[in-house]
Amino acid sequence: MNVTWDQVYSQFQVKTLILKVANRCNLACTYCYWFQDKTAFSKPSVMPVDVEDVLLAKLGDYIISSGVDCFTLALHGGEPMLLGLKRTKALLEKIRTLSIDTSVPIRTSIQTNGTLITRDWCETFKTYNVSLGISIDGPKEVHDSSRRDFKGCGSFDKIIKGLKLLRDNDVPFGILSVCDPASDPEIALKFFFEELNLIGLDILIPDITHDEKPQNISNYYKRLFDVWVSKYANEGRRIRFFENIISSILGKGSRVETIGYSVNNIVTIDSDGEIMLLDTLKICKGFEPSLGLNVLTNSIEDIYDSDAYKEILREALTLNSKCISCQFNISCGGGYLPHRWNSKTNNFRNPSVYCEDLLTTMSHIKSFMESDLEIETI
């Protein structure tokens, strides 16, 4: 049976919104994707209350009409805590009320650099059951090489202070890290799993497109994997990047948008109410991630009628010939969509800019899995 694109479009449902509640940051990280596009500075520094209220009202209508059984709101930036404690508490209370009124669980998360955490913030996170993500890239010398403030001072010490406050106040949190290919993965894992005593984290690939020259990341990730499985995996320590690769290789799919043949259903709401596609698409020079929609004048459902939205679904699911013939075509899915962009071809129908590194890394992991399965079979 032939499947039409309209049938494909109908299978996807938006269940996550990234809210750019703050369009500024107190750090100037070298690899930040959001501020690569300077138009961010033309938007309100924080989301106005009227935009927030209209957004939540229309989200309530969407939740009821769409029949979703759960929803996720990710408060993001910039640095979302620049919204301020008072505004954030008021927003979280509105979200709680919306969840009660719609009888649909609404999970709220905040991804923060962790430098502004206080006891009052900790109490707020607990009161509203916020899923908290902290960005830290490793030990001080690694972290501070990329994540500095506008005066050039490192942010590591402030983040460690914030993590201590979270633990002292029994606030759970997760860690997002961006890999530094020049650093030592073994030192990184010792820091995360032994010094910080984390159960799990994710270590992300730096975001670039074919318009830039990538660093070799396969040596880093192969070593990271080897250290993880030899020292920490049996202790229950988790690395989401590897878990999703393994799940994809086994044919069980991936739960993240960066790995696997799938479509990202995440939509971004900018601080002025503009409805955009995945925020990381900001790195794609020449590509316009806007849908031409705004919550002040459009409903959430209007996303589905957007030609731009349909285009990105097609692009995500259309692999080039090199990817189609690859043994990891489904488990890799061509790589993370923004990493497939090339302004020369003006489309995403390219292998990931990290193609060879992904192939090497996934082959390394698959070889380990096969040898491990053979051992367990004997």
C-alpha positions as CSV (number, residue, x, y, z in Angstrom):
1,M,0.0,0.0,0.0
2,N,1.4,3.4,-1.0
3,V,1.5,6.0,1.8
4,T,0.9,9.6,0.9
5,W,2.7,12.5,2.6
6,D,-0.7,13.7,4.0
7,Q,-1.0,10.3,5.7
8,V,2.5,10.8,7.1
9,Y,1.8,14.3,8.4
10,S,-1.4,13.1,10.1
11,Q,0.7,10.7,12.3
12,F,2.6,13.5,14.1
13,Q,1.3,15.4,17.0
14,V,2.9,18.2,18.9
15,K,3.3,17.3,22.6
16,T,6.2,19.5,23.6
17,L,6.7,23.2,23.5
18,I,10.0,25.0,24.2
19,L,9.2,28.4,25.7
20,K,11.8,31.0,25.3
21,V,10.8,32.8,28.5
22,A,14.1,34.7,28.4
23,N,15.9,35.8,25.3
24,R,19.1,36.9,26.9
25,C,21.8,35.1,28.9
26,N,24.3,35.9,31.6
27,L,26.9,33.7,29.9
28,A,28.6,33.9,26.5
29,C,29.3,30.2,25.8
30,T,31.4,29.8,22.7
31,Y,29.2,27.1,21.1
32,C,25.7,28.5,21.9
33,Y,23.4,27.9,19.0
34,W,20.6,30.3,20.0
35,F,22.6,33.5,19.7
36,Q,24.4,32.6,16.4
37,D,21.3,34.2,14.9
38,K,21.5,37.8,16.1
39,T,17.8,38.3,15.4
40,A,17.3,36.9,18.9
41,F,18.4,40.3,20.3
42,S,15.5,42.0,18.5
43,K,13.0,40.0,20.5
44,P,11.8,40.9,24.0
45,S,14.4,40.1,26.6
46,V,11.8,38.1,28.6
47,M,8.4,36.9,27.5
48,P,5.7,39.5,28.2
49,V,2.9,38.5,30.5
50,D,0.2,39.1,27.8
51,V,2.1,36.7,25.4
52,E,2.3,34.2,28.3
53,D,-1.4,34.4,29.1
54,V,-2.5,34.1,25.4
55,L,-0.2,31.1,24.9
56,L,-1.5,29.2,27.9
57,A,-5.1,29.9,27.0
58,K,-4.5,28.6,23.4
59,L,-2.5,25.7,24.8
60,G,-5.5,24.7,26.9
61,D,-7.8,24.8,23.8
62,Y,-5.2,22.7,21.9
63,I,-4.9,20.1,24.7
64,I,-8.6,19.6,24.9
65,S,-9.2,19.5,21.1
66,S,-6.3,17.3,20.3
67,G,-6.9,14.7,22.9
68,V,-3.3,14.4,24.0
69,D,-2.9,12.5,27.2
70,C,0.1,14.5,28.5
71,F,2.1,17.5,27.5
72,T,5.6,19.0,28.2
73,L,6.5,22.6,28.6
74,A,10.3,23.3,28.6
75,L,11.2,26.7,29.9
76,H,14.3,27.8,28.0
77,G,16.4,30.6,26.9
78,G,19.0,32.2,26.8
79,E,18.9,31.7,30.5
80,P,15.3,31.0,31.6
81,M,16.0,32.0,35.2
82,L,16.5,35.6,34.0
83,L,12.7,35.7,33.9
84,G,13.0,36.2,37.6
85,L,11.7,34.2,40.6
86,K,8.4,36.1,41.0
87,R,7.5,35.7,37.3
88,T,8.6,32.1,37.2
89,K,6.5,31.2,40.2
90,A,3.5,32.9,38.7
91,L,4.0,31.1,35.4
92,L,4.4,27.7,37.1
93,E,1.2,28.4,39.1
94,K,-0.7,29.1,35.8
95,I,0.6,25.9,34.3
96,R,-0.5,23.9,37.4
97,T,-4.0,25.5,37.1
98,L,-4.1,24.6,33.3
99,S,-3.2,21.0,34.1
100,I,-6.0,20.8,36.6
101,D,-8.5,22.5,34.3
102,T,-7.7,20.3,31.3
103,S,-7.3,17.1,33.4
104,V,-4.1,16.5,31.5
105,P,-0.6,16.1,33.2
106,I,1.7,18.9,32.1
107,R,5.3,18.2,32.8
108,T,7.4,21.3,33.3
109,S,11.2,21.4,32.8
110,I,13.8,24.1,33.0
111,Q,17.2,23.9,31.3
112,T,19.6,26.3,33.1
113,N,23.2,27.1,33.3
114,G,22.9,26.8,37.1
115,T,24.6,30.1,38.1
116,L,21.6,31.8,39.6
117,I,20.3,29.1,41.9
118,T,19.3,30.2,45.4
119,R,17.4,28.5,48.3
120,D,14.2,30.3,47.1
121,W,14.6,28.9,43.6
122,C,15.1,25.4,45.1
123,E,11.9,25.7,47.0
124,T,10.1,26.7,43.9
125,F,11.5,23.8,41.9
126,K,10.2,21.4,44.6
127,T,6.8,23.1,45.0
128,Y,6.0,22.8,41.3
129,N,7.8,19.5,40.7
130,V,10.0,21.1,38.0
131,S,12.3,18.7,36.1
132,L,15.6,20.6,36.3
133,G,18.5,20.3,33.8
134,I,21.9,21.8,34.5
135,S,24.5,22.5,31.8
136,I,28.0,21.7,32.9
137,D,30.7,20.4,30.5
138,G,33.1,18.6,32.9
139,P,35.8,19.5,35.4
140,K,36.8,23.2,35.8
141,E,39.4,23.4,33.1
142,V,37.2,21.9,30.5
143,H,34.0,23.7,31.5
144,D,35.5,27.1,31.8
145,S,37.2,26.9,28.4
146,S,33.8,27.3,26.7
147,R,31.3,28.5,29.3
148,R,32.4,32.0,30.4
149,D,30.5,35.2,31.3
150,F,30.8,38.4,29.3
151,K,33.8,39.5,31.3
152,G,35.6,36.3,30.4
153,C,35.3,34.7,33.8
154,G,34.5,31.0,34.1
155,S,31.2,29.9,35.4
156,F,32.3,26.5,37.0
157,D,32.5,27.7,40.6
158,K,29.0,29.3,40.5
159,I,27.5,26.1,39.1
160,I,29.1,23.9,41.7
161,K,27.7,26.2,44.3
162,G,24.3,25.8,42.7
163,L,24.5,22.0,42.6
164,K,25.3,22.0,46.3
165,L,22.3,24.1,47.0
166,L,20.1,21.7,45.0
167,R,21.4,18.7,46.9
168,D,21.2,20.4,50.3
169,N,17.5,21.1,49.5
170,D,16.8,17.7,48.0
171,V,16.1,19.0,44.5
172,P,16.7,16.3,41.9
173,F,18.4,17.4,38.7
174,G,19.9,16.1,35.5
175,I,23.1,17.1,33.7
176,L,23.6,18.1,30.0
177,S,27.1,18.3,28.8
178,V,28.6,19.2,25.4
179,C,31.6,17.2,24.5
180,D,35.0,18.8,24.1
181,P,36.8,16.4,21.6
182,A,40.2,17.6,22.8
183,S,39.5,16.7,26.4
184,D,40.0,13.3,28.1
185,P,36.7,11.3,28.3
186,E,38.0,9.3,31.3
187,I,38.6,12.4,33.3
188,A,35.2,13.6,32.4
189,L,33.4,10.5,33.6
190,K,35.5,10.4,36.8
191,F,34.3,13.9,37.5
192,F,30.6,13.2,36.7
193,F,30.3,9.8,38.3
194,E,32.8,9.9,41.1
195,E,33.2,13.6,42.1
196,L,29.6,14.6,41.4
197,N,28.2,11.1,42.1
198,L,25.7,11.3,39.2
199,I,23.5,8.4,38.2
200,G,23.2,9.6,34.6
201,L,23.8,12.4,32.2
202,D,23.9,13.2,28.5
203,I,27.0,14.3,26.6
204,L,26.0,16.0,23.4
205,I,27.6,16.5,20.1
206,P,28.5,20.2,19.3
207,D,26.0,21.8,17.0
208,I,27.4,22.7,13.6
209,T,26.3,22.3,9.9
210,H,28.1,21.6,6.7
211,D,29.0,25.3,6.5
212,E,31.6,24.6,9.2
213,K,34.5,22.2,9.5
214,P,33.8,19.6,12.2
215,Q,36.3,18.3,14.8
216,N,36.8,14.6,15.0
217,I,34.5,13.3,17.7
218,S,34.7,9.6,17.1
219,N,37.9,9.1,19.1
220,Y,36.3,10.9,22.0
221,Y,33.0,8.9,21.9
222,K,34.7,5.6,21.4
223,R,36.9,6.2,24.4
224,L,34.0,7.5,26.4
225,F,32.0,4.4,25.6
226,D,34.9,2.0,26.5
227,V,35.4,3.7,29.9
228,W,31.7,3.8,30.6
229,V,31.1,0.0,29.9
230,S,34.3,-1.0,31.7
231,K,33.9,1.1,34.9
232,Y,30.4,2.5,35.3
233,A,27.6,0.9,33.3
234,N,27.4,-2.1,35.7
235,E,27.0,0.3,38.6
236,G,23.8,1.6,36.9
237,R,25.5,4.8,35.7
238,R,23.8,6.0,32.6
239,I,24.8,8.0,29.5
240,R,21.7,8.8,27.4
241,F,23.6,9.2,24.1
242,F,24.8,5.6,24.3
243,E,21.6,4.2,25.6
244,N,19.7,5.6,22.6
245,I,22.3,4.4,20.1
246,I,22.1,0.9,21.6
247,S,18.3,1.0,21.6
248,S,18.3,2.1,18.0
249,I,20.7,-0.6,16.9
250,L,18.5,-3.2,18.5
251,G,15.6,-1.9,16.5
252,K,13.8,-0.4,19.5
253,G,14.0,3.2,18.4
254,S,15.4,6.3,20.1
255,R,13.7,8.6,22.7
256,V,15.7,11.6,21.6
257,E,15.7,13.7,18.4
258,T,19.4,13.5,17.9
259,I,19.6,9.8,17.1
260,G,17.4,7.6,14.9
261,Y,15.1,7.8,11.9
262,S,12.3,9.9,13.2
263,V,10.7,13.4,13.2
264,N,11.1,15.9,15.9
265,N,7.7,17.0,17.2
266,I,9.1,19.8,19.3
267,V,7.9,23.3,18.6
268,T,9.5,26.5,19.9
269,I,7.6,29.6,21.1
270,D,9.9,32.7,21.0
271,S,9.7,35.4,23.6
272,D,7.4,37.5,21.3
273,G,5.0,34.6,20.8
274,E,6.4,33.6,17.4
275,I,5.9,29.9,16.7
276,M,9.1,28.3,15.4
277,L,10.4,24.9,14.6
278,L,13.1,23.2,16.6
279,D,15.2,25.9,18.2
280,T,18.5,24.3,17.2
281,L,17.7,25.0,13.5
282,K,18.9,28.6,14.3
283,I,22.4,27.3,13.3
284,C,21.3,26.6,9.7
285,K,22.4,29.7,7.8
286,G,19.9,30.6,5.1
287,F,17.1,28.5,6.6
288,E,14.1,30.2,8.2
289,P,12.8,28.2,11.2
290,S,9.8,30.5,11.6
291,L,6.4,29.1,10.6
292,G,5.0,32.5,9.9
293,L,2.7,32.0,13.0
294,N,2.4,33.7,16.3
295,V,0.3,32.7,19.4
296,L,-1.2,36.2,19.5
297,T,-2.9,35.6,16.2
298,N,-2.8,31.9,15.6
299,S,-4.0,28.7,17.3
300,I,-1.6,25.9,18.1
301,E,-3.5,23.7,15.6
302,D,-2.4,26.1,12.8
303,I,1.0,24.4,13.0
304,Y,-0.4,21.4,11.1
305,D,-1.5,23.5,8.2
306,S,1.9,25.2,7.8
307,D,3.8,24.5,4.6
308,A,7.0,25.1,6.5
309,Y,6.1,22.5,9.1
310,K,5.3,19.9,6.4
311,E,8.5,20.7,4.7
312,I,10.6,20.0,7.7
313,L,8.8,16.7,8.3
314,R,9.6,15.7,4.7
315,E,13.2,16.8,5.0
316,A,13.7,14.9,8.3
317,L,12.3,11.7,6.7
318,T,14.1,12.0,3.3
319,L,17.6,10.4,3.5
320,N,20.2,10.8,0.7
321,S,21.6,7.8,-1.2
322,K,24.6,7.5,1.1
323,C,22.5,7.2,4.2
324,I,20.0,4.8,2.5
325,S,22.8,2.4,1.7
326,C,24.3,2.6,5.2
327,Q,23.9,-0.3,7.7
328,F,22.8,2.3,10.3
329,N,20.3,4.1,8.1
330,I,17.4,3.6,10.5
331,S,19.4,3.6,13.8
332,C,21.3,6.7,12.8
333,G,18.6,8.3,10.7
334,G,21.1,10.5,8.9
335,G,22.1,12.2,12.1
336,Y,20.6,15.1,13.9
337,L,18.6,17.2,11.4
338,P,20.4,20.6,11.9
339,H,23.7,18.8,11.4
340,R,22.5,17.7,8.0
341,W,22.0,21.3,6.7
342,N,24.2,22.6,3.9
343,S,23.6,26.2,2.6
344,K,25.2,25.2,-0.7
345,T,22.5,22.6,-1.4
346,N,20.0,24.7,0.6
347,N,18.4,21.6,2.1
348,F,18.8,18.9,4.8
349,R,19.1,16.0,2.4
350,N,22.8,15.4,3.2
351,P,24.5,13.0,5.6
352,S,25.3,14.5,9.0
353,V,28.4,16.7,9.0
354,Y,29.6,14.1,11.5
355,C,28.7,11.2,9.2
356,E,32.1,9.4,9.3
357,D,32.4,9.9,13.1
358,L,28.9,8.6,13.7
359,L,29.6,5.6,11.5
360,T,32.8,4.9,13.3
361,T,31.3,5.3,16.7
362,M,28.2,3.2,16.0
363,S,30.3,0.5,14.4
364,H,32.4,0.4,17.6
365,I,29.4,0.1,19.8
366,K,27.8,-2.6,17.6
367,S,31.0,-4.6,17.7
368,F,31.0,-4.5,21.5
369,M,27.4,-5.5,21.6
370,E,28.0,-8.5,19.3
371,S,31.0,-9.7,21.3
372,D,29.2,-9.2,24.5
373,L,26.1,-11.2,23.3
374,E,28.4,-14.0,22.1
375,I,30.0,-14.2,25.6
376,E,26.6,-14.3,27.3
377,T,25.4,-17.0,24.9
378,I,28.3,-19.4,25.7
